[in-house]
Structures are given as structure tokens and as C-alpha cells.
Amino acid sequence: MDIIQRIAQELYVNIKQVSAAVALLDEGATVPFISRYRKEITGGLDDTQLRMLEDRLGYLRELNDRRDTILDSIRSQEKLTPELEQAINAADTKTLLEDLYLPYKPKRRTKAQIAREAGLEPLADALLADRTLIPNMIATTYLDAEKGVPDVAAALEGARQIIMERISEAAELLATLREHVWQKGVIHAGVVEGKEREAEKFKDYFDYFEAINKIPSHRALALFRGRNEGFLSMTLKPGTDDQLEHDVCIQQVNRYLNIRDTTKPADAWLAETAKLAWKIKLFTRIDLDLKLTLREAAELEAIRVFASNLRDLLLAAPAGAKTTMGLDPGIRTGVKVAIVDPTGKLLATDTVYPHQPRNQWHESMSTLAKLIKIHGVDLVSIGNGTASRETDQLVADVMKAYPDLKFTKITVSEAGASVYSASELAAKEFPQLDVSLRGAVSIARRLQDPLAELVKIDPKSIGVGQYQHDVNQAHLARGLDAVVEDCVNAVGVDVNTASVALLKQVSGLSASISENIVAFRDSNGSFSNRKQLKKVPRLGDKAYEQAAGFLRIMNGDNPLDASAVHPEAYPVVEAIISDTGKSIRDLIGQSQFVRGLNAAKYTNERFGLPTVTDILQELEKPGRDPRPDFKSITFKAGIEKITDLEAGMRLDGIVTNVANFGAFVDIGVHQDGLVHISHLSDTFVKVARDVVKTGDMVKVTVLEVDVERKRILLTMKSQIDAADKKDRKDQPERNTQKQVHKPKQQAPLQGTMADVLARALKK
């Protein structure tokens, strides 16, 4: 099937849409540009559809390239039959393609190859063709000591190796057995003997059974990590009843060999060959294949979850262009202070030591108050790391002691701030500034505009993924880069204030062109219109076309330059101006008047209804920001450490990470609590992200606190049932880990947390 046709079927769109999108991508257009400014051409494909299309296009083109290589290889061996060529051309996955190629793939010298060289292939063919033959008798005619076949046993073993290799390379049989084991197979994990203490963090998997096709991403990746670190063994069994499923699979091989009556000498010998082929060849191959399939699926899901969380974090509400003080809390090393102006420019830095061992509480208050007053600070951004709550109390005391200072304090995630501080980018931006103070700058700026600051940090360091270091790093980077690109272009970029790190995420702009934009801006002053961008070195017509609509020029010569209207579509606006008799400044922001305009009236051969509709929406609210309005949260006073928590407490929190099994919530005690998916709502929740996303402010109730293991179980249910509130004083064993189904009998779970999770599994 043609690539275009296949993608169209998978996306449930027509071939013309896919063909147009592929042509645009091949011309160098980016997904954000196509989804925003080429709707007429693609029939309105959105960025999600285009990302899927782009991924599948890459996969299918790689598949076709591999197909051509395989066909050339088999053709050069003069073994390509019309039937084989048809099967290879019909293969729609890389796995199936490799299965078909397996018999013809150049390989090391196998036992089967040695047997062929010894002249034993005719013996194998004879036993397959005539089941009445007596193997021991016919084998005597193939003895040749000089070729390494001194006796009957050696001859029959050579014939068996040839037949076993043929069986293991039978694509249709291999595919059938692989699917059977995928549907029936069970993964059994156990602790490596003698490593029980070292492997404590993998305690859940010391005796673990679960259907291979049911294992969720996070558990699969935990299993692979435990195995890779040498703490866990990981065995695939063909089914819950191990021996029964082995027998079922052996019968499949028997049918492939057409073994019907084992009373016949050759059939009996072939039945034993089939059994060995399954255990030695086929199951070994399937074991590797299915574990790889499990890992790849788990990695894809982990990347998807990470990407979703990253999108939510990047599109978090900005506090806006306000003078902001960033505080990077520390105990012994002090609290680092940085103040930035509304554009993010650094104004001042300092370090105060309110905590142990110096305990300069009042001196620190005085220093902060003085800085806030001198620079007119509107916001104080406090990193949520070590000593965060203590530093929050320090700022609260400043507010009480200096009531004339009007500012707001907000706690923000400092994930990745230390990575930025030590980066080459930070060194270029602040060459004279101490590394420790750069983190405070980042904390201040990420409150003003999370997107503009977080793009400077490697997404893997932001900390909203699960097992991100265990997945394919190239796939992860590609997925996260796509999210960053989509988010930056969805919001738009002020070309007169944006950093190189932010500009290079704009559609069509490379790192070098972004550096040239900043250099041009520094030399010539702020851009006053989009046309000036064409004067930037290396920013050619193609780059301008891709980028111009996403670059904003505030308070410039043309009000449209501050909007998402692309310069190529300015003639449409000019037609509207001519028709209505209003100036552009009279049109912009006049929602009631603009909504009364008939979009169809202003369409033409180049700009259809989708584009004109987008233009009118931009005239209503030019440069509108898709991010939500900024809101802040205040953690409950007096609850600063995990030991301050008690079951039943009702607290405010911020969602820091969403996984498939639930959400992690920061409640201000330096340890995130878990809201299991069964406790996200009063009603059944299938997908956690349907209820919460990273950055959401939520109300939670403490269910249980395990201080020793630093684990907090929370609920977002409006009512907690009796089982959740059950007194646990008489239950000394605390099993707080999620249990999985085992085919054998196991002891009942104990503990409130275990009860909660067990009920969730039953659902």
C-alpha cells in the first residue's frame, strides 16, 4: 500500500490532505507553520494530526528503505521468487519484514550450515518427505568421517539442526507463535539471590507475576531497570500454566511440520525435533522479541506521559511583566537572591543567611525589605527545594514587619534551575555571576514567564517524566523537542525581548539565525516592524515565511505585527479596512464589530475561510495568549515537614507530575504525595490526565503518611469511605506498595494504603 494512502487510513483523513501535508514537510515547512497558516492546503489538519503524520511518514519511509535493501540482498543471492517478493512488499511492520528476511540474512556459520556443508541437507529433506523412513537406517547412507559425520547420531543431529533452523525462520509460524505468547504470556520477576538488601527499592518485584500484555509502562520500566542493575531476574513464561502453554506451542510446530501419526518412525523423530525447535530456537527468539516489544511500548508511553506533562508545564500561566525577586533557598550555603526587571533583565543579587548555622533571621529580613523597596519588587518567587518553607516563612515575616511593601510571594518549582546555572547558556548570559546566583535568576524569571525560561533547560532535567533516563534518548529528545516547538509557537515570541534559546524554537529559525537576530537587535536597536527581520544575516525568504507569523513586535509601526496574522495575509486585512472604512487601529479589539463581519466575503483564491476566520479572531484579540490566567497558592501554615502531617488533614497542593497510575502533589513538605488514580475523583477515572494536569491547584486530604519511607498517600475524593479511615493501630505491617495479580495464592494485603490500592485493582 502506498505510504500516503496508509497514513490517510490510519489518521482517518483523505489522501489529498496527507499528500499536501507531506509535500509541505518535504519543502521544509514546520508543523506549527502548516497547522496555523496552511489550513486550506491540508484541509485543516491540526498540530496533533500533523505530528502523528510526521512520525508515521518517517517510520514508513525507513520501512521502505529497509524493504529495498532486503529485496536487493535476496535478489543478489538469486533466491527472490515472485511469492517472496509479494510477501516482502506487503509487509507493513519492520518485525514482519525482518521475519521474512531471516532465512536469507547473512549470518555466522551455524550448526545447520556446518551440517549442510557435510552433505546432510538431503537427509533432512528425505525425512520430511517420507514419514515411513526409519531415521537410524537412512542416516547410515550419509556417514562421512572426513566431513565430521562419523556415526548415525551425528548424521541425525546434523539433519535436525537443518530442520530446526528452517522452523525458526518460518515467518508465518513465528508470527503466529509470537502473537499467541503475547496474548497468553506472563512475566515472572524475582530478586537475585543474595541481593535482597541492596534491591530493597525493587521489593514489589521480588516475586512478581503479570500478563506481559497488561503490564503498564511504569512497572515495565521498573522491571527493566531492576534487571539492568543486577537486582532482578525477569523470565517470560508462555502462560499461567507454564507446561500447558509450552505443549500448545509445540503442537503448533507439529502442525507446521505436518506431523500426524507419531507411530511412523520419521514422524516420531520429527516430533522430538519440533519440541527442541520450540524450546531452543523459537521460544528463545520470541522471548527476546516480546521483551523488546514490551520495552518499546513502555518507552513510547513514558515519552507520551512526559511530553504531556511538559506541555502543561510550559503552558503554565505567566505572572507577567513585573519586577520579581527570585529566592533560591539553602540552609548552610544561604538563600541566594536575584532581582529582575519586568523584561527579565538582572538588577541586583545578594545572599542572606537566615537559617542554621548563622541564624541571621532579622538581618536577612532587613536585607530583603531594603532590596524590595529599592527596586519596587512586585513578586517574590521562592524555589521549592531545601529550606523552601523556612524561606517562605522569612518572606512572610518581611510582609508583616514592613506592611508598606506591597508584594506577593509565590512558591515555584526549581526543577532544572541548577542545570541551567551550570550550563554554557547561563555562562554566556551571566559570565561574571556566581553559578549559585544564576539559579535565583532562573527562579525569578520562570515566575514571570515559565515558557521563556524553561526552554533554556534540557527538558529531561525538568523532572516531570517517569523513568526518563531509561528510555530511548533519541526518541525522547525528538518527542520533547516537538512539544517545546509547539508550545513556543502557540504562544508567540516578542522578538525584541526573546533570548536566543527562545527564538531558536520558533518555526523556521535555527540557533545561528536566532543569534543573528539578537546581535542585529543589540547593534541596531529594537525592531519596529516585521519587514526589518529580512535584514538579519542568513534570515532568507523561506525562514521569514516560516517564522514571521510567530514573531511579535509590540508597539511597532503596524499593529498587526503584534498579532498572529501572517504578513502574507495583510492584504486580507487591507481589504477589510477598505470595505468597512475603518482604520486598523479602529478594528483591533472591537469584538462586537468584528464578529459582525462576514468572513466569506473576504476570501479569495489564496486565502480561504479558515484563514480569514483566524484573521478576524486575531483582530478581536490580537496576540492573544493561550495560557490561563495566573493564580497563586498558599501552603498551610505550620505544615512544613512530613512529620507535621496527620491523616485527615485537608490541604492545598500543586500537581507536579501526572503518571498513568495517578498524580503527585506538592503540599509544601519537601516530599510530594501520591493521589492514586482511584482517588482522583468520586467517579471512576480511566485516564489520570482527564482529571488533573501538571500545574493544577488542587485540594487534597491526607490518607496515610509513612515517614520512614517518605511516602504520602492523598485523596481528592470529596468523601472518604470507612475503609479509608480504618484504624491501623493493630496492624503493624505497613505494605504501601501496589500489588499485582499473581496466579498463585498469596496472603491478603494489609494496611490502609494497601486496602485502597487493592480495591482500585478490583475495579
N, C-alpha and C positions, 0 to 999 in steps of 0.2 A: 504494500500500500504506500502511496506517495506520502512523504513527510507532511506536507500541507494538509492533505486530507485526514491523516491520522490525528494531527493536533486539533483540527476542526471538530472531529468527533469527540475527542477527549474533553474539549472545553465547551462543547455544545453550542458552537457558533458556526457561521457559514465559512466556506472555503475562501471566499473573496476577502473576508475580514482578516483571516490568518495570512493570506498571501500578501495583503497590503502591509500588515504589521511586520512580516518577515523582510519585505523589501526595505522598509524604513530602518529596521535594525541593521540590515546589511549595509545600508548607506551611512551608518554611524550615528543615527538618531538614538537618543536615550529613552528609557521607559517613561520617566516623568514628562519629557517633551512630547512624546507620542500620545500619552494618555490625556494631556492637557490641551495641546494645540493641533492635534491631527485627528480629532474625533470623526470628522466627516469621512476621512480616508479609511479608518479602521472600523467604522460603524459603531463607534462609542465604546471600544474595549477599554476597561478601566485598568489601573495600575496593577491590581492583583492578577487579573487575567493575563496581562502582558508579562508579568514576572513568571507565571506558570508557562506561558508560551515560550519565553526566552529559555527557561530551563529545559523544557522538552525539546526545543529546537537543538540545543547543544547536545543533549543525550542522543537524539535520533541521528544527528549528523555524525557523531562519534560511532554510533552503531553501524551506519552505512560505510564509514571509512574502514571499520574493522571487517565488515562483510566483504568489501572489495579485496582486502588483504588476504582473507581466508580463501576466497574464490581463486585468487591468483596462485596461492600456495598449493591448493589441491589440483588446480589446472596444470601447474608445473610438474606435479607428480604423475600426470596423465591418469588421474583417478576420478575426475569430475564427470559424473553421469547426469543426464537430464533430470532425473528424480532428485538427486542430491542437490543440484543447483536450485531446483524449485523449492526444496525444503529450506535451504540456506536463505534464499530470497524472501521466504515467508516468515522467517524467524523475527519475532518482534521484541525480544529481550536479549541482552548480552549473555545471560546464562544459557538460554536455549542455543544461541549461536555457538558458544564455546562447547556445548554438549555435542553438536553436530560435527564440529571440527576435531574433537578429541581423537578419533581413530586415525586422523591424518596429520596430527600435530607432531612435528619433530620432537622426539623425546630421547631421554638417555637410554642406554642399552638395558632393556628389561629382561626378566626371565623368559617371557614369551618370545622376545626377539632372539634370544640365545637358542631357544627351542626350535624356532623356525630355521635358524642357520644350521641346526643339527639335522634338518630334514624331517621334523616331526609334524609339520602342518598337515600333510596328507593323512596321518594317523588321526588327528583331531577331526578332520573332515569326514573320515570314514566312520568314526564312532557317532558323529552327529547324523550321518545319512542312513546308517543301518543299525537299528537298535537291537538286532538279533546277534550282532557280533559279540564275541567274548573278549573283553578288553585284554586279558592276560595272554590270550593266544595270538591275537592280531598284532600285539605290541612286539612280539618276538621277531617280526619281519623288519623292524625298524632299529634294531640294535646296531651300534657302531661305536666301539670303544674309542676310536680315534677322534670322533666328534663329541665325545663326552656322554655317550649313551651306552653304558656298559651292561645294563640289565633291563628287565621288564619294568621294574619300579621307576627307573629313571626315564624310560620312554613314556610311560603313562603320566608321570609328573610333568614332563615337558608338554604333552598334549593338553593336560589340564590347565597349565599356565596360559596356553594359547586361547583356550575356550574362555577362561576366566577374564582375560583381557578383553576379548570380544564382548562379553556380557557387560563389563564395566564401562565399555564405550558405546553401548547401545542407547542412543539419545532418548528414544521414546520410553524405554524401560526405566532409565534413570530419572526422567521427568515424572513418571507415574509413581515410582517409589519415593522420590523426594517429596511430592505432594502428600502422599499417604503419611509419611513420618511427620511432616509439618502439621497435619491435622490431628495426629494421634500422639505425637512425641511428647516426652516430659523431660524437663531439665532437673537433674538432681545435683545439688551443690553440697559440699561438706568441708569442714575445716581440715587443713593439712595437719597430720598427726604431729604433735609436739609444738604447735604454734598457736594453741588456744589463747594464751595470754596476749601475745603480740597481735592477734587477729580480733581483739575484743570489739573493734568498731564494726566488724562484719558478723557480729553474733547472730543476727537474724538469719544468716545463711549457713549456719553450722550443720543443719540437717533440713535442707530446703527442697521442696518439690513443687513444680508448677508446669502446666502445659506450656510448651515453647511458644505457641501462637497466641498465648494470653498474657505473657509477661510484659508489664508496662515498661516504658522507656527507662525510667529512673532505676527500677530494680535490675533490669538487664545490664545497664551500665555499671551499677554497683557490683554485680556478679563478675563482669569482665575485669573491673579494677581489682577486686579481691583475688581473682585468678592471676592477673598480671603481676601483682605484688607478692605472689607466692603464698598467700594465706588460704586460698580456697581451691578445692578441686571442682571441676564442672563437667558433668557427664550427661550425655544425651542418651535417653532410653527411648526405644521405638514406641513405647506405650506404657500405660499404667501397669498392665500385666506384661512385664518385660518379655517373657518367653513366648507368650501367645502371639504378640505382635512380630517377634522375630520369625515365628513359624508362618504367619500370614505373608510376610515379605518374601520368605523363601519359596512359598507356593507361587508367588508372582513370578519369581525367576524360573521356577519349574515350567510354568505355562509358557514363558518366553522361549524355553528350550524344547517345548512340545513334549514334555515327559508325561506319558500317560500310564505306563504299566511298568512298575519297578521290578516286576518279576523277570523282565527282559534284562539280560546282563548289561548291555550298554546303558539302558535307562537307569539302572541301579547305580552304575558308576557316574553317570551324568547328574543324578540327584545329589550325590555327595559333592560333585563339582559345583552345582548350584548353591549348595549350603556354604561352601567355602568362599565362592564368589561374593555372596551376600555379606558374610562376616568380615572378610579380608579386604575386598575391593569396594563394593557398593556402599555398605554402611559407613565405612571409613570416609569415603568421598562425601556422602550425604551429611555425615556429622560435621565435617568442615564447612560444607555449603550452607547448612541451616544455621550454624552458629554465626557464620558471616552474614547471612540474611537477617538474623536477629540483631546483630550489632549494627548493621547498616540502617535498619528500621528504627532502632533505638536512637541512633545518632541523628537521623533525619528529624525525629520527633523532638529530641533535645534542642536541636538547632531551631526548629519551629517555635518551641516554647521560649527560647532565649530571644529570638527575633521579635516575638510578640511583646515580651516584657521590655525589651529595649525600645521598641516603638512607643510604648506607653510612657517610658521614662523620658525619651527625647521630646515627646509632645506634651510634657507636663506644663502646667500653667506657669508663665513667667511673672515674676513680681513687677517687672517693668523697669524703665529707666529712672532709677532712684539711687542716690548716694548710699552706698552699702558698706558696712563693716563686716569683714569675714573673720571668724574666730576658729582657729584650728586647735582644739583642746589638747592639753597634755598635762601630766602631773609633774614629774621631776623636771622635764625639759621646758615647762611653762606653756602658757597659752599664746600662740602666735597670732598677731593682729595685723590685718591689712585693710585699708580703706580705698575703695574705688569710686570714681565719679559715675554719673548716670550712663556714660558711654563705656564704662569698664576700665578707664584709664586709672592707673595706680596713683594714689595721692600721698599715702603715708603708710609706714609699717612700724611695728613695735612688738615687744614681748613682755607679758606680765606673768607673775608667779604667785597666783593666789592659793595654790594647793601645796601639799607637802613636797619637799621638806621646808620650803621657805615660808609658806603660810602668810604671804603678803596680801591678805584679803582687802583691807581698806586702801592700801596703796594702789592695788590693781583697780579697784572701783574708781578711784580718783583719776587714774591714767585714762581709763576708758571714757569716763564722763568728759574729760578735757578734750579728747580726740573727737568725740561725738559732737561736742559743741563747736569746736573749731571748724570742722568740715561739714556741719549740718547733716549729719547722718540720719537717714530716714528708716533704714532697715539694718538689723544686726542678724547676720547669718551664722549659725553655730553648727559646726560639724558634729555628727552623731557618734563619734568614736569614743575612745577612752576619756573619761572625765567630762563627758558631754553634759550630763545632768548637773554636775557640780558647777560647770561653767555657766549653764543656763541659770542656776541659782544666783551666781555672781551678777549676771546681767539683770536679773530680776531685782536684786538689791540696789543696783545702779538706778533702775527705774523708780524705786521707792525713795531713794535718798536724793534724787535730782528730778523732782516732778516737772520741772520746767523743760526738760529734754523730752521732746515728742518723737519717739521712735517705736518701731515694732520689732520684736525678736522672734525668729523662726529657726527651728532646727532642720537642717538639710542633711541628706546622705553625703558622706565624704568619700564614698567608694571611688577609687581611682585617682583621688587627689594626690596621693603620694607618687603614683605612677607618672602623673603629669609633671609634678615637681622636679623629678629627676630626668625628664625627657629632654631630647635635643630641642624640641619646640619651645619648652619653657626656658631653656638656657639662651635661646636666641631672643626670646621676648624680654627676659629679665636677666641679662648677663651678670649684672652686679649684685643681684639679690640672692640672699642665702636660700638654699634649697628648702629649708623648713618654712620660710615665709611665703614661698611660691604656692604652697598648699592653701594658705589662708586666702590668697588672691583668688584661687580657683573656687574655694567655698563661697566667697562673696559673689563672684560672677555667676556661678551656677544658680544662685537665687534670682539674680536679675533676669537671666535668660538661660535656662538649662540646656537648650539645644545648642546655642552658640558656644558654650563652654565644654559640653560633653563630647562634641565632635573632635576635640583635641586629644581625647583619650582613646586608647585601643579599646574597642567595645568589649573584648574579653575581660578587661580589667574593671569593668563597671559593676560586676557582681550580681547580675540578675538572671543568670543561667543556672543550669544543673549539669554537673559533670562536663563543663565546657572544655576542660583540658584533656578529656578522654575521647573526644570526637575528632573526626577528620578535620584538621585545622584549615585546610584549603576550602572545604565546603562551608565550614563555619564562617570563615572570613568573607567568602563570597555572599553568603546569606545576610550577614550583619552589615556588610558594606551597602547592600541593596536597601536595607532598612534605613540606614543613615541617609543615603541619597534621596529616598522617597520622602523622608521627614523634612529634610532641609528644603527641598524644592516645594513641598506642600505649604511651608510657612513663608518662603521667600527670604531674600537676604538684602540687607541695606548695604549697598556697595561702598558707601562712604565710611562705614564703621567696621565692616566684617574683617575678621582675621583671615590669613591665608588658609588655615585649617578649615574654616567655614566655607570660604569661596571655592575651594577645590572639590567640594561636594555638590556644587551647583552643576546642573546639566551642561555638558559641553566644555567645562573648564578643567584643565589639568593643573597639577601642582605648579608647574613652571608658569603657566598663564596667570594663575592666581597670584604668584609672587610678582609678576609684571604689573598686575592691576594695582597692588599695594604700593609698589615702587613708583608707578605713574602718579598715584594719588598723593604720595608723600612729596613728589617733586613739583606737581602742578596744582595741588590743592584739590578740594572736593569736586567730584563730578557734578555738573549742573544738569546734564541730560544724558540719555542713553546713547545718543549718537557718538558722544565722546569716547565711549568704550572702543570704538573702531580704531582709535589712535593708539591703543595699547599694543605694544610689540607682540607679535605672534597671535593676536586675537583676530583671526580671519573671519570671513563671511560665515563659514559653517559653524564655528564656535559661537559667533554672535547670534546666529539664528537659534541655536540650541539654548543659549544662556539668557538672552535679553529679557524674556518674559518673567524670569525668576529673580532678576536683579532689580532692586528698588532704589529710586533716588528720591529722597524725601525733600520737600520744599524746593524742588528744582524748577526749571523753566516750564516744563509741561507737567500738569497734574497727573496725566496718565502714566508718567514714568514712575509714579509711586504705587501703581496698581499692577495687577497680574495681566492686564491687557498687553498682548504682544505688539511690538512696534509694527509688525507686518499687517496688523488688523486696525491700525489707527485710521485708515480710510473709512472703515465702517463707522467709527465714532464721528468722523467728519461729516459723513452722510446724515447721521442722526442730528448733528448740530445744524446742518443746512436745512433739514426738514422741519425741525422744531423752532428754529430761530433763537435758540438759547446758546449761551457760551458754554464751554466745557466746565468752567467753574460753577455755573448755574445748574448744570446737570448732575455733577458729582454730589452724592449724598442726598439727593432729592428722591427718596424712596417711593413716595406716593406717585410722583410724576413719572418716574422711570418704569414703575410697574404697569403703568397705563399704556406704555408703548407696545406696539405690535412687532415682535421680533422678526416675524416672517417678512415684514415689509423691507427689512434692511439686508436680507440675504442676497447673495449673488453667486456666480459660478464658482468662486473660490471659497467663500465663507458661507457655510450652511447654517441651519437653525441651531445646532448645538453650540457653535462658536458665538453666534450673535446672542444667544441666551446667556452664555458665560459673560460676555461683554456687558450686558445690561445688569447682571448681578454684581459685577465689579463696579459699575457706575453707582449702584446703590450703596455699596460698602467697599470703597477702594482699598486694596491691600489688606483685606480682612484676614485676621489671624485665626486659623482653625483650632487653635488651642483653647482650652477652657479658661474661665476667669480664675484669677489667683485666690486661693484660700489658705489659711494657716491653721495649725492645730497646736493646742497646748496640752502637754502631758500632765497627768495628775500629780499635784504637789505631794511630796513625801514618798512617792513610789519611784525610787531611783536604782534599786538593786533587785536582783531576782529573789533575794531573801525577804524583800518587802512585800512580795505578792502573797495573796491568800486566795483560796478557791472561793468563787462567788463575787470577786471584785468586778465592777463594771468600769471599763477604761476606754479612752480614746486611743486610736492607733493609726498608723500609716502602713499600707500594704507595700512591702519591699520586694516581694518576689512571688510569682504565681507559678506553681507546678501543676502537673496533672492530678496529683493527689491532694491538692489544697493550696492554701496561701500562707505566706509568712508575714507576720505583722510586727512592726516596731512599736512597743508600748512604753519605750523610754527606760529600759532596764539593761541596756547593752547586750541583750540576748533576744532575738526575735522569737515570737511564739508561733505555733502552728495552728491554723484553723483547718482541720481536716475537711475534705470535700463534703463529707456527710454533715458538717456543722456550719456550712456557709450560708444556709438558708433553712427556713422552716419547711420548705418543699424540696423535693428530690432535685439534685443538681448532677447533671451528666458531665458537663464541662466547666471547670472552675472559672475560666475567663468569661463565662456567661454571666457571672455574678460580680466578680471583682477584677480589677486590673492594677498593675503596679502604679503606685502613687495615690490610690484611693484612700480617703479618710473614712475610717470605719469605727463602729462601736463594738467592743468585744467583752465577753465575760470569761474570767479565768476558770477553767475546769480543774486543772491539776498542775502542780509545779514539782519538778524533780530537780532539786538544787544540785545534787551530786552529779547528775549527768547533764546539767544545764539545759533542761528541756521544759518547755511551757506548752501546755495544751489549752487552746482557747476555743470559744464558740461564738458564732454570730447569730445563733438562734434567739428568737425573742423569748422563748420559754425553754427551760432545761427540764428534761423528764427525770423521774425519780431515779432511774438507773445511773444517770449522770451525777446525781447528787449523793449517791450511796456512800455511807460512811466506810472508810477503808482502814480503820484502826486495827481491825483484827486480820488484816491481810498484809503481812509483812513483805511478801514478794511483790515487787513492782515490775511488771512486764509491760513496758511502754512502747514496745516495738510492734509494728504492723506485722501480723501473722498471715501466712499464705496457706492455702489448702494443701494438705498432704494426703496422699492416698491411703496412708496407714493411720491407725488410731493414735490420737495424741491427747495429752492432758488438757483440761479446759483452761482457757485464758483466765488470768487473774488481774485485778486492778481496774480502777475506773477508766483509765486511758485505754487499756486493752479491751474492756467491755464496749467502749464507744467504737473502736475500730472493728471489733468483731461484728457488731450489729451492722456497721456500714458494709462489711463484706457480704453479709447475708442478703442485704438489699441488692 
